Amino acid sequence: MSMSWFTLLGFGLVAIGCRGSNSPVPTSAQTNAYVLRLGNDTLAIDQATRVGDRIEGTLVTHLPRTLVTRYVVTLNPTTGMAQLLEHNTRLADGSLLPATNQPSLRNVTVTFGTDSAISQVQRDTLITTRAAARNAFPYINYAIAFFQLPVSALRAANVDSVAYAIYTGGRQAFPMHVVRRGSNRYAVVIQGYPYDIVTDGKGVVQSVDGARTTQHFVATRQNSVDVAGLSAMWAQRERDARPATALSARDTTRATVGPAELWVDYGRPTTRGRKVFGPAGVLNDTIWRTGANAATHFRTNVPLTIAGQNVPAGTYTLWTLAVPGRYQLIINKQTGQWGTVYDPKQDLVRVPLQASQLPQVVDRFTIAVDPTGGNSGVVRLRWDTTELSVPFSVP
């Protein structure tokens, strides 16, 4: 799953009421720092200080550009719910982010009411939007400090499960649940994707595990983080390695097999020290986008027969059932979507994939289309130590 920088978590169905003793409200300044990792790589750091009903934080990401987001949240002193969120994002040198076909974003302010949120986005002009967001708390993607708020709300309500909502901008909210999994263990489930959370005995978040989401990061609390130092180091690396490339660079595979002109456009994630396939792999038992970021697209100019199934000429998206022992390539008629948007009703065909071990690790996911003679070929998905393949022919 991919969420925008300015994602807001809307508490939709339950009014939390007054704070309970389970909600950690520091009487003096309390600072929490978190490091987010994807496999062996650090993606972001988040450090926030809370004094009473005010939270001030700094989030630094390099995905791949180094960006610094500073945020301030003001909480209602009676209910503990958010009243105001103010934040801005800059490059590491403090300059505004370049924008395409519009002025650069300067600041965002969100004011929370009981049933709605009013966002004000400052570019060269001020754009104001009101959205339905009942009992809403704020959330900024990768800012782990914001996971504390729904967990604290659940603890204060002294319940085991609450249905909330997620608000990502615009005028539509999406489901979100918080569930108690055990002593000091919780799940925040956003649009069906569970973030597993561990707290200490006072309810302070110690870790957030997104391994079962499309983001796959794991965040852990640290005693302290040199935010300025890490930001400067990442920015210097970025300058030394220009041009910056995406974490999962986009690539294109083209092949000619008989009269067929084949084209595949896909994102190429890397292993980052992780096991990919199998019971303990990051893709375990999922419908995978067969790449990263936007959905993987496949185009053929003539009809094909793939593992005995007919595929008319056209453009499709490719998905993979990543279940050991029954791997499948899914050819879907929906196109143009992000890689978290999969509609099984749009499936054209599902064909079995043959799994085999590679002689050496393939660090960056690769799709190859290899002719095998005449009007035949094979599609190969290679990553980590596994190759998944399926034969095709041109009738």
Sine and cosine of phi, psi and omega as CSV:
sin_phi,cos_phi,sin_psi,cos_psi,sin_omega,cos_omega
0.00,0.00,0.60,-0.80,0.05,-1.00
-0.85,-0.53,0.80,-0.60,-0.01,-1.00
-0.91,-0.42,0.50,-0.86,-0.04,-1.00
-0.96,0.28,0.26,-0.97,0.03,-1.00
-0.85,0.53,-0.49,0.87,-0.16,-0.99
-0.93,-0.38,0.61,0.79,0.04,-1.00
-0.92,0.40,0.68,-0.73,0.04,-1.00
-0.86,-0.51,0.72,-0.70,0.04,-1.00
-1.00,-0.01,0.89,-0.46,-0.01,-1.00
-0.99,-0.12,0.81,-0.58,0.06,-1.00
-1.00,0.07,0.96,-0.28,-0.25,-0.97
-1.00,-0.09,-0.54,0.84,-0.23,-0.97
-0.88,-0.48,-0.23,0.97,-0.08,-1.00
-0.77,-0.64,0.79,-0.61,0.15,-0.99
-0.99,0.10,0.81,-0.59,-0.15,-0.99
-0.96,0.27,-0.54,0.84,-0.03,-1.00
0.99,0.17,-0.41,-0.91,-0.03,-1.00
-0.96,0.28,0.37,-0.93,0.05,-1.00
-0.89,0.45,0.59,-0.81,0.14,-0.99
-0.97,-0.25,0.11,-0.99,-0.03,-1.00
-0.93,0.35,-0.26,0.96,0.01,-1.00
-0.98,0.18,-0.16,0.99,-0.04,-1.00
-1.00,-0.04,0.88,-0.48,-0.06,-1.00
-0.95,0.30,0.94,-0.34,0.03,-1.00
-0.88,-0.47,0.98,-0.21,-0.10,-1.00
-0.93,0.37,0.66,-0.75,0.06,-1.00
-1.00,0.09,-0.30,0.95,0.11,-0.99
-0.76,-0.65,0.12,-0.99,-0.06,-1.00
-0.84,0.54,0.77,-0.64,0.04,-1.00
-0.81,-0.59,0.84,-0.55,-0.02,-1.00
-0.92,-0.38,0.76,-0.65,0.07,-1.00
-0.84,-0.55,0.71,-0.70,0.01,-1.00
-0.83,-0.55,0.61,-0.79,-0.04,-1.00
-0.72,-0.69,0.62,-0.79,0.09,-1.00
-0.91,-0.41,0.79,-0.61,0.00,-1.00
-0.97,-0.23,0.78,-0.63,-0.01,-1.00
-0.81,-0.59,0.55,-0.83,0.17,-0.99
-0.88,-0.47,0.97,-0.23,-0.14,-0.99
0.89,0.45,-0.82,-0.58,-0.02,-1.00
-1.00,0.05,-0.12,0.99,-0.14,-0.99
-0.98,-0.19,0.65,-0.76,0.09,-1.00
-1.00,0.05,0.83,-0.56,-0.02,-1.00
-0.99,-0.11,-0.57,0.82,-0.13,-0.99
-0.34,-0.94,0.35,-0.94,0.15,-0.99
-0.73,-0.68,0.61,-0.79,-0.02,-1.00
-0.71,-0.71,0.80,-0.61,0.01,-1.00
-0.73,-0.68,0.80,-0.60,-0.05,-1.00
-0.69,-0.72,0.59,-0.81,0.04,-1.00
-0.87,-0.49,0.77,-0.63,0.04,-1.00
-0.93,-0.38,0.78,-0.63,0.13,-0.99
-0.81,-0.59,0.94,-0.35,-0.04,-1.00
0.87,0.49,-0.89,-0.47,-0.07,-1.00
-0.97,-0.26,0.40,0.92,0.00,-1.00
-0.80,-0.60,0.76,-0.65,0.03,-1.00
-0.87,-0.50,0.82,-0.57,0.07,-1.00
-0.87,-0.49,0.77,-0.64,-0.07,-1.00
-0.62,-0.78,0.30,-0.95,0.08,-1.00
-0.75,-0.66,0.81,-0.58,0.04,-1.00
-0.91,-0.42,0.80,-0.60,0.05,-1.00
-0.86,-0.51,0.82,-0.58,0.03,-1.00
-0.83,-0.57,0.41,-0.91,0.22,-0.98
-0.66,-0.75,0.99,-0.12,-0.16,-0.99
-0.77,-0.63,0.73,0.68,0.07,1.00
-0.99,-0.11,-0.25,0.97,-0.02,-1.00
-0.94,0.34,0.55,-0.84,0.03,-1.00
-0.99,0.11,0.89,-0.46,-0.01,-1.00
-0.83,-0.56,0.61,-0.79,-0.01,-1.00
-0.88,-0.48,0.88,-0.47,0.04,-1.00
-0.94,-0.34,0.81,-0.58,0.07,-1.00
-0.93,-0.36,0.71,-0.70,-0.08,-1.00
-0.67,-0.74,0.46,-0.89,0.08,-1.00
-0.70,-0.71,0.78,-0.63,0.06,-1.00
-0.88,-0.47,0.76,-0.65,0.10,-0.99
-0.95,-0.32,0.81,-0.59,-0.05,-1.00
-0.98,-0.20,0.49,-0.87,0.11,-0.99
-0.92,0.38,0.82,-0.57,-0.08,-1.00
-0.92,0.39,-0.29,0.96,-0.01,-1.00
-1.00,-0.06,-0.73,0.68,-0.09,-1.00
-0.99,-0.13,-0.33,0.94,-0.08,-1.00
0.98,0.18,0.06,1.00,0.01,-1.00
-1.00,0.06,0.34,-0.94,-0.08,-1.00
-0.95,0.32,0.68,-0.73,0.15,-0.99
-0.97,-0.25,-0.59,0.81,-0.12,-0.99
-0.47,-0.88,0.67,-0.74,0.15,-0.99
-0.82,-0.57,0.78,-0.62,0.09,-1.00
-0.81,-0.58,0.76,-0.65,0.03,-1.00
-0.42,-0.91,0.41,-0.91,0.09,-1.00
-0.55,-0.84,0.42,-0.91,0.00,-1.00
-0.81,-0.58,0.74,-0.67,-0.02,-1.00
-0.75,-0.67,0.29,-0.96,0.22,-0.98
-0.93,0.36,0.21,-0.98,-0.09,-1.00
-0.87,0.48,-0.47,0.88,0.00,-1.00
-1.00,0.08,0.05,1.00,0.04,-1.00
1.00,-0.05,-0.07,1.00,-0.04,-1.00
-0.99,0.15,0.34,-0.94,0.00,-1.00
-0.93,0.36,0.49,-0.87,0.06,-1.00
-0.95,0.31,0.76,-0.66,0.10,-1.00
-0.88,0.48,0.63,-0.78,0.00,-1.00
-0.84,-0.55,0.48,-0.88,-0.01,-1.00
-0.99,-0.12,0.83,-0.55,0.11,-0.99
0.89,0.45,0.35,0.94,0.08,-1.00
-0.29,-0.96,0.34,-0.94,0.03,-1.00
-0.90,0.44,0.40,-0.92,-0.01,-1.00
-0.92,0.39,0.53,-0.85,0.04,-1.00
-0.97,0.25,0.75,-0.66,-0.03,-1.00
-0.97,-0.26,-0.82,0.57,-0.05,-1.00
-0.51,-0.86,0.42,-0.91,0.10,-0.99
-0.77,-0.64,0.73,-0.69,0.08,-1.00
-0.79,-0.61,0.74,-0.67,0.04,-1.00
-0.83,-0.57,0.84,-0.55,0.04,-1.00
-0.97,-0.26,0.78,-0.62,-0.09,-1.00
-0.97,-0.24,0.77,-0.64,0.16,-0.99
-0.94,-0.35,-0.16,-0.99,-0.02,-1.00
-0.93,0.37,-0.65,0.76,-0.11,-0.99
-0.89,-0.46,-0.07,1.00,-0.10,-1.00
-0.49,-0.87,0.23,-0.97,0.10,-1.00
-0.76,-0.65,0.67,-0.74,0.03,-1.00
-0.92,-0.40,0.90,-0.44,0.02,-1.00
-0.98,-0.21,0.64,-0.77,0.06,-1.00
-0.82,-0.57,0.91,-0.41,-0.05,-1.00
-0.97,-0.26,0.88,-0.47,-0.06,-1.00
-0.99,-0.15,0.93,-0.37,0.22,-0.97
-0.93,-0.36,-0.81,-0.59,0.17,-0.99
-0.97,0.25,-0.44,0.90,0.09,-1.00
-0.83,-0.55,0.23,-0.97,-0.01,-1.00
-0.99,-0.15,0.83,-0.56,0.01,-1.00
-0.94,-0.34,0.86,-0.51,-0.05,-1.00
-0.94,-0.35,0.74,-0.67,0.01,-1.00
-0.72,-0.69,0.74,-0.67,0.08,-1.00
-0.96,-0.27,0.72,-0.70,-0.01,-1.00
-0.75,-0.66,0.56,-0.83,0.12,-0.99
-0.92,0.38,0.86,-0.51,-0.05,-1.00
-0.38,-0.92,0.98,0.19,-0.10,-1.00
-0.93,0.36,0.77,-0.64,0.04,-1.00
0.76,0.65,0.81,0.59,-0.15,-0.99
-1.00,0.05,0.63,-0.78,0.21,-0.98
-0.93,-0.37,0.45,-0.89,-0.01,-1.00
-1.00,0.09,0.35,-0.94,0.09,-1.00
-0.39,-0.92,0.72,-0.69,0.11,-0.99
-0.89,-0.45,0.76,-0.65,-0.07,-1.00
-0.84,0.54,0.74,-0.67,-0.03,-1.00
0.98,0.21,-0.14,0.99,0.07,-1.00
-1.00,0.07,0.99,-0.12,-0.14,-0.99
-0.92,0.40,-0.41,0.91,0.03,-1.00
-0.82,0.57,-0.48,0.87,-0.07,-1.00
-0.98,0.22,-0.29,0.96,0.11,-0.99
-0.93,0.38,-0.37,0.93,0.00,-1.00
-0.88,0.47,-0.56,0.83,-0.13,-0.99
-0.92,0.39,-0.78,0.63,0.03,-1.00
-0.93,0.37,-0.53,0.85,0.06,-1.00
-0.91,0.42,-0.70,0.72,0.04,-1.00
-0.88,0.47,-0.61,0.79,0.01,-1.00
-0.90,0.44,-0.67,0.74,0.04,-1.00
-0.89,0.47,-0.70,0.71,0.00,-1.00
-0.89,0.45,-0.66,0.75,-0.01,-1.00
-0.92,0.40,-0.55,0.84,0.02,-1.00
-0.98,0.22,-0.23,0.97,0.04,-1.00
0.84,0.54,0.71,0.70,0.06,-1.00
-0.80,-0.59,0.20,-0.98,-0.05,-1.00
-0.99,-0.17,-0.30,0.96,-0.03,-1.00
-0.38,-0.92,0.72,-0.70,0.01,-1.00
-0.66,-0.75,0.69,-0.72,0.09,-1.00
-1.00,-0.01,0.83,-0.56,0.04,-1.00
-0.87,-0.49,-0.44,-0.90,0.07,-1.00
-0.54,-0.84,0.33,-0.95,0.12,-0.99
-0.89,-0.46,0.70,-0.72,-0.01,-1.00
-0.86,-0.52,0.86,-0.51,-0.09,-1.00
-0.93,-0.38,0.34,0.94,-0.06,-1.00
0.96,-0.26,0.15,-0.99,-0.05,-1.00
0.95,0.32,-0.59,-0.81,-0.11,-0.99
-0.80,-0.60,0.37,0.93,-0.03,-1.00
-0.78,-0.63,0.70,-0.71,0.06,-1.00
-0.96,-0.29,0.42,-0.91,-0.04,-1.00
-0.79,-0.61,0.43,-0.90,-0.10,-1.00
-0.90,0.43,0.58,-0.82,0.12,-0.99
-0.50,-0.87,0.68,-0.73,0.00,-1.00
-0.81,-0.58,0.52,-0.86,0.18,-0.98
-0.87,-0.48,0.77,-0.63,-0.12,-0.99
-0.76,-0.65,0.72,-0.69,0.12,-0.99
-0.99,0.17,0.84,-0.55,-0.04,-1.00
-0.98,-0.17,-0.24,0.97,-0.04,-1.00
0.31,-0.95,-0.19,-0.98,0.01,-1.00
-0.89,0.46,0.90,-0.43,0.03,-1.00
0.89,0.45,0.40,0.91,0.03,-1.00
-0.77,-0.64,0.71,-0.71,-0.07,-1.00
-0.61,-0.79,0.29,-0.96,0.15,-0.99
-0.78,-0.62,0.76,-0.65,0.18,-0.98
-0.96,-0.27,0.92,-0.38,-0.12,-0.99
-0.96,-0.27,0.92,-0.39,-0.06,-1.00
-0.93,-0.38,0.91,-0.42,-0.02,-1.00
0.77,0.63,0.65,0.76,0.06,-1.00
1.00,0.01,-0.12,0.99,-0.04,-1.00
-0.98,-0.22,0.86,-0.51,-0.10,-0.99
-1.00,-0.04,0.80,-0.60,0.19,-0.98
-0.99,-0.14,0.87,-0.49,-0.03,-1.00
-1.00,0.01,0.80,-0.60,-0.15,-0.99
-0.85,-0.53,0.69,-0.72,0.10,-0.99
-0.88,-0.47,0.72,-0.69,0.05,-1.00
-0.89,-0.46,0.18,-0.98,0.18,-0.98
-1.00,0.06,-0.09,-1.00,-0.05,-1.00
-0.90,0.43,-0.33,0.94,0.02,-1.00
-1.00,-0.05,-0.01,1.00,0.02,-1.00
1.00,0.01,0.16,0.99,0.02,-1.00
-0.99,0.14,0.79,-0.61,-0.05,-1.00
-0.88,0.48,0.79,-0.61,0.03,-1.00
-0.97,-0.25,-0.53,0.85,0.02,-1.00
-0.42,-0.91,0.47,-0.88,0.10,-0.99
-0.76,-0.66,0.87,-0.49,-0.05,-1.00
-0.94,-0.34,0.94,-0.35,0.02,-1.00
-0.98,-0.19,0.41,0.91,-0.07,-1.00
-0.87,0.49,-0.47,0.88,-0.02,-1.00
-1.00,-0.10,0.23,0.97,0.10,-1.00
-0.94,-0.34,0.04,-1.00,0.03,-1.00
-0.97,0.23,-0.19,0.98,0.02,-1.00
-1.00,0.07,-0.55,0.84,0.13,-0.99
0.92,0.39,0.06,1.00,-0.04,-1.00
-0.97,0.24,0.34,-0.94,0.16,-0.99
-0.80,-0.60,0.80,-0.60,-0.02,-1.00
-0.91,-0.41,0.68,-0.73,0.02,-1.00
-0.77,-0.64,0.57,-0.82,0.00,-1.00
-0.97,0.23,0.65,-0.76,0.02,-1.00
-0.86,-0.51,0.39,-0.92,0.06,-1.00
-0.91,0.41,-0.62,0.78,0.04,-1.00
-0.32,-0.95,0.42,-0.91,0.02,-1.00
-0.67,-0.74,0.70,-0.71,0.07,-1.00
-0.99,0.12,0.99,0.12,-0.09,-1.00
-0.88,0.48,-0.74,0.67,-0.04,-1.00
-0.90,0.44,-0.66,0.75,-0.02,-1.00
-0.91,0.41,-0.70,0.71,0.02,-1.00
-0.92,0.40,-0.64,0.77,0.04,-1.00
-0.86,0.51,-0.71,0.70,0.00,-1.00
-0.91,0.42,-0.64,0.77,0.00,-1.00
-0.90,0.43,-0.71,0.70,0.01,-1.00
-0.90,0.44,-0.65,0.76,0.00,-1.00
-0.89,0.45,-0.63,0.78,0.02,-1.00
-0.91,0.40,-0.67,0.74,0.06,-1.00
-0.87,0.49,-0.63,0.78,0.03,-1.00
-0.89,0.45,-0.69,0.73,0.01,-1.00
-0.91,0.42,-0.61,0.79,-0.03,-1.00
-0.95,0.32,-0.42,0.91,-0.12,-0.99
-0.94,-0.33,0.36,0.93,-0.01,-1.00
-0.83,0.56,0.57,-0.82,-0.10,0.99
-0.98,0.22,0.54,-0.84,0.03,-1.00
-0.92,0.39,0.62,-0.78,0.02,-1.00
-0.90,-0.44,0.44,-0.90,-0.03,-1.00
-0.92,0.39,0.40,-0.92,0.05,-1.00
-0.84,0.54,-0.63,0.77,0.04,-1.00
-0.83,-0.55,0.99,0.10,-0.12,-0.99
-0.85,0.52,0.58,-0.82,0.04,-1.00
-0.99,0.15,0.61,-0.79,-0.02,-1.00
-0.58,-0.81,0.24,-0.97,-0.01,-1.00
-0.74,-0.67,0.71,-0.70,0.11,-0.99
-0.93,-0.38,0.75,-0.66,0.04,-1.00
-0.80,-0.60,0.59,-0.81,0.02,-1.00
-0.45,-0.89,0.49,-0.87,0.10,-1.00
-0.89,-0.46,0.85,-0.52,0.02,-1.00
-0.79,-0.61,0.96,-0.27,-0.12,-0.99
0.85,0.52,-0.77,-0.64,0.03,-1.00
-0.99,0.13,-0.06,1.00,-0.09,-1.00
-1.00,0.09,0.77,-0.63,0.16,-0.99
-0.96,-0.28,0.92,-0.39,-0.12,-0.99
-0.93,-0.36,0.58,-0.81,-0.07,-1.00
-0.60,-0.80,0.73,-0.69,0.06,-1.00
-0.76,-0.65,0.77,-0.64,0.05,-1.00
-0.87,-0.49,0.83,-0.56,-0.14,-0.99
-0.40,-0.92,0.35,-0.94,0.11,-0.99
-1.00,0.02,0.53,-0.85,-0.12,-0.99
-0.87,-0.50,1.00,0.08,0.06,-1.00
-0.94,0.35,0.32,-0.95,0.05,-1.00
-0.92,-0.38,0.29,-0.96,-0.06,-1.00
-0.94,0.35,-0.61,0.80,-0.04,-1.00
0.80,0.60,0.60,0.80,0.04,-1.00
0.99,0.14,0.09,1.00,-0.06,-1.00
-1.00,-0.07,0.46,-0.89,0.23,-0.97
-0.99,0.16,0.73,-0.68,-0.14,-0.99
-0.99,-0.13,-0.85,0.53,-0.07,-1.00
-0.99,-0.17,0.22,-0.98,0.04,-1.00
1.00,-0.09,0.06,-1.00,-0.10,-1.00
-0.85,0.53,-0.54,0.84,-0.03,-1.00
-0.97,-0.23,0.17,0.99,-0.06,-1.00
-0.99,0.14,0.29,-0.96,-0.04,-1.00
-0.94,0.34,-0.29,0.96,0.01,-1.00
-0.98,-0.21,0.23,0.97,-0.13,-0.99
-0.83,0.56,0.84,-0.54,0.14,-0.99
0.82,0.57,0.73,0.69,0.00,-1.00
-0.77,-0.64,0.34,-0.94,0.27,-0.96
-1.00,0.04,0.93,-0.37,-0.12,-0.99
-0.98,-0.18,0.55,-0.84,-0.03,-1.00
-0.96,0.26,0.04,1.00,0.02,-1.00
0.87,0.50,0.70,0.72,-0.02,-1.00
0.41,-0.91,-0.65,-0.76,-0.01,-1.00
-0.54,-0.84,0.37,-0.93,0.08,-1.00
0.89,0.45,-0.82,-0.57,-0.03,-1.00
-0.88,0.47,0.44,-0.90,-0.02,-1.00
-0.85,0.53,0.53,-0.85,0.04,-1.00
-0.97,0.22,0.79,-0.61,-0.06,-1.00
-0.94,-0.33,0.60,-0.80,-0.03,-1.00
-0.73,-0.68,0.69,-0.72,-0.01,-1.00
-0.71,-0.71,0.67,-0.74,0.12,-0.99
-0.74,-0.67,0.63,-0.77,-0.02,-1.00
-1.00,0.02,-0.15,0.99,0.02,-1.00
-0.68,-0.73,0.34,-0.94,0.05,-1.00
-0.89,0.46,0.53,-0.85,0.03,-1.00
-0.80,-0.60,0.37,-0.93,0.23,-0.97
-0.91,-0.41,0.92,-0.40,-0.05,-1.00
-0.93,-0.37,0.92,-0.40,-0.04,-1.00
0.76,0.65,0.66,0.75,0.05,-1.00
1.00,0.08,-0.09,1.00,-0.01,-1.00
-0.98,-0.20,0.64,-0.77,-0.02,-1.00
-0.99,0.11,0.77,-0.64,0.04,-1.00
-0.82,-0.57,0.95,-0.30,0.00,-1.00
-0.89,0.45,0.33,-0.94,0.11,-0.99
-0.84,0.54,0.63,-0.77,0.01,-1.00
0.44,-0.90,-0.14,-0.99,0.01,-1.00
-0.92,-0.40,0.69,-0.73,-0.08,-1.00
-0.66,-0.75,0.12,-0.99,0.23,-0.97
-0.93,-0.37,0.49,-0.87,-0.05,-1.00
-0.93,-0.35,0.74,-0.68,0.03,-1.00
-0.76,-0.65,0.39,-0.92,-0.04,-1.00
-0.79,-0.61,0.80,-0.60,0.19,-0.98
-0.99,0.16,0.96,-0.27,-0.16,-0.99
-1.00,-0.08,0.81,0.58,0.00,-1.00
-0.94,-0.33,0.90,-0.44,-0.01,-1.00
-0.80,0.61,0.71,-0.70,0.01,-1.00
1.00,-0.03,-0.30,0.95,0.05,-1.00
-0.54,-0.84,0.71,0.70,0.06,-1.00
-0.86,0.51,0.65,-0.76,0.04,-1.00
-0.65,-0.76,0.56,-0.83,0.20,-0.98
-0.99,-0.13,0.80,-0.60,-0.04,-1.00
-0.95,-0.31,0.83,-0.56,0.05,-1.00
-0.97,-0.26,0.88,-0.47,-0.20,-0.98
-0.88,-0.47,0.61,-0.79,-0.10,-1.00
-0.99,0.14,-0.27,0.96,0.01,-1.00
-0.97,0.25,0.66,-0.75,0.00,-1.00
-0.69,-0.72,0.31,-0.95,0.09,-1.00
1.00,0.08,0.08,1.00,-0.10,-0.99
-0.99,-0.16,0.25,-0.97,0.13,-0.99
-0.95,0.32,0.35,-0.94,-0.12,-0.99
-0.96,0.28,-0.02,1.00,0.11,-0.99
-0.99,-0.12,-0.03,1.00,-0.06,-1.00
-0.97,-0.23,1.00,-0.08,0.01,-1.00
-0.86,-0.51,0.82,-0.57,-0.01,-1.00
-0.91,-0.42,0.97,-0.25,-0.03,-1.00
-0.88,0.47,-0.37,0.93,0.03,-1.00
-0.92,0.39,-0.31,0.95,0.00,-1.00
-1.00,-0.06,0.06,1.00,0.00,-1.00
-0.88,0.48,0.74,-0.67,0.14,-0.99
-1.00,0.06,-0.83,0.56,0.05,-1.00
-0.52,-0.85,0.38,-0.93,0.20,-0.98
-0.84,-0.54,0.76,-0.65,-0.03,-1.00
-0.79,-0.61,0.54,-0.84,-0.03,-1.00
-0.94,0.33,0.57,-0.82,0.08,-1.00
-0.95,-0.31,0.70,-0.72,0.05,-1.00
-1.00,0.02,0.82,-0.57,-0.01,-1.00
-0.99,-0.11,0.67,-0.74,0.08,-1.00
-0.56,-0.83,0.38,-0.93,0.00,-1.00
-1.00,0.06,0.68,-0.73,0.06,-1.00
-1.00,0.06,0.51,-0.86,-0.01,-1.00
-0.94,0.35,-0.36,0.93,0.04,-1.00
-0.50,-0.86,0.33,-0.94,-0.07,-1.00
-0.93,0.38,0.72,-0.69,0.18,-0.98
-0.98,-0.19,0.96,-0.29,-0.13,-0.99
-0.95,0.32,-0.65,0.76,-0.03,-1.00
-0.96,-0.28,0.82,-0.58,-0.03,-1.00
-0.79,0.61,0.70,-0.71,-0.09,-1.00
-0.70,-0.71,0.73,-0.68,0.16,-0.99
-0.95,-0.33,0.81,-0.58,0.03,-1.00
-0.85,-0.53,0.58,-0.81,0.12,-0.99
-0.86,-0.51,0.94,-0.33,-0.13,-0.99
-0.93,-0.37,0.83,-0.56,0.14,-0.99
-0.91,0.41,0.59,-0.81,0.02,-1.00
-0.87,-0.50,0.18,0.98,0.03,-1.00
0.89,-0.45,0.67,-0.74,-0.01,-1.00
0.89,0.46,-0.76,-0.65,0.00,-1.00
-0.97,-0.24,0.53,0.85,-0.05,-1.00
-0.85,-0.52,0.38,-0.92,0.04,-1.00
-0.29,-0.96,-0.09,-1.00,0.01,-1.00
-0.59,-0.81,0.66,-0.75,0.11,-0.99
-0.99,-0.11,0.77,-0.63,-0.05,-1.00
-0.84,-0.54,0.77,-0.64,0.12,-0.99
-0.94,-0.33,0.90,-0.44,-0.07,-1.00
-0.86,-0.52,0.79,-0.62,0.06,-1.00
-0.30,-0.95,0.62,-0.78,-0.03,-1.00
0.85,0.53,-0.84,-0.54,-0.02,-1.00
-0.94,-0.33,0.27,0.96,-0.11,-0.99
-0.84,-0.54,0.65,-0.76,0.20,-0.98
-0.89,-0.46,0.77,-0.64,0.12,-0.99
-0.93,-0.37,0.78,-0.63,-0.12,-0.99
-0.66,-0.75,0.40,-0.91,0.05,-1.00
-0.53,-0.85,0.71,-0.71,0.02,-1.00
-0.99,0.11,0.42,-0.91,0.08,-1.00
-0.58,-0.82,0.26,-0.97,0.05,-1.00
-0.55,-0.83,0.31,-0.95,0.06,-1.00
-0.96,-0.27,0.93,-0.37,-0.06,-1.00
-0.85,0.53,0.00,0.00,0.00,0.00
